C-alpha cells in the first residue's frame, strides 16, 4: 500500500481526498440536523398559530360584543336626547 504513495504529491492528494471526504460527511450531518431543527420549528410555529387563533377568537369575541353594546347604547342615548330636545321645544 505504501508503494503507491512514494512522492509528496501522492501523500498530499491522499490527505486532501480524506479531508474533503470528512468535510463532506460533516456537512451532510449538519444539513440533516438543520432539516430536523427546521421541521421542529415548523411544528412549533403551527402550534403557535393555532394558539394565536384560539386567543384571537376567545379574546376578541367578548370585546366585539362590548363594542356592539356600546354602539347600541350610544344610539339609544342619542335617540333619548333627541326626544328630550324635541319634547322641550314643543312645551
C-alpha positions in Angstrom: 0.0 0.0 0.0 2.8 2.4 0.8 4.4 1.8 -2.6 1.6 3.9 -4.1 2.4 6.9 -2.0 6.2 7.4 -2.7 6.1 11.1 -3.6 5.0 14.0 -1.5 2.3 14.9 -4.2 0.7 11.4 -3.7 0.6 11.9 0.0 -0.9 15.4 -0.5 -3.6 14.0 -2.8 -4.4 11.3 -0.2 -4.7 13.7 2.7 -6.7 16.2 0.5 -9.2 13.5 -0.5 -9.6 12.3 3.1 -10.1 15.8 4.4 -12.6 16.6 1.6 -14.5 13.4 2.4 -14.6 14.3 6.1 -15.8 17.8 5.4 -18.5 16.4 3.1 -19.5 14.0 5.9 -19.7 16.8 8.4 -21.7 18.9 6.0 -24.2 16.1 5.4 -24.6 15.6 9.2 -25.0 19.4 9.7 -27.6 19.5 6.9 -29.5 16.6 8.4 -29.6 18.3 11.8 -30.7 21.6 10.2 -33.6 19.8 8.5 -34.7 18.3 11.8 -34.5 21.6 13.5 -36.5 23.4 10.8 -39.1 20.6 10.9 -39.4 21.1 14.6 -39.6 24.9 14.1 -42.4 24.4 11.6 -44.4 22.3 14.0 -43.8 24.8 16.8 -44.9 27.7 14.5 -48.1 25.7 13.5 -48.9 25.2 17.2 -48.3 28.8 17.9 -50.6 29.8 15.1 -53.3 27.6 16.4 -52.9 29.1 19.9 -53.0 32.6 18.5 -56.2 31.8 16.6 -57.8 30.5 19.8 -56.7 33.5 21.8 -57.9 35.8 19.0 -61.3 34.0 18.9 -61.8 33.9 22.7 -60.4 37.4 23.4 -62.0 39.3 20.5 -65.5 37.8 20.8 -66.2 39.5 24.2 -64.6 42.7 23.0 -66.7 42.7 19.8 -69.8 42.2 21.9 -68.9 45.0 24.2 -68.2 47.3 21.3 -71.5 46.4 19.8 -73.3 47.1 23.1 -71.6 50.4 23.4 -72.7 51.4 19.9 -76.2 50.4 20.7 -76.2 52.3 23.9 -74.9 55.4 22.0 -77.7 55.0 19.6 -80.2 54.7 22.4 -78.7 57.7 24.2 -78.8 59.8 21.0 -82.4 58.9 20.5 -83.3 59.7 24.1 -81.5 63.0 23.9 -83.2 63.8 20.6 -86.6 63.0 22.1 -85.9 65.2 25.1 -84.9 68.1 22.9 -88.0 67.6 20.7 -90.3 67.5 23.8 -88.7 70.6 25.3 -89.2 72.6 22.1 -92.9 71.7 22.0 -93.6 72.7 25.6 
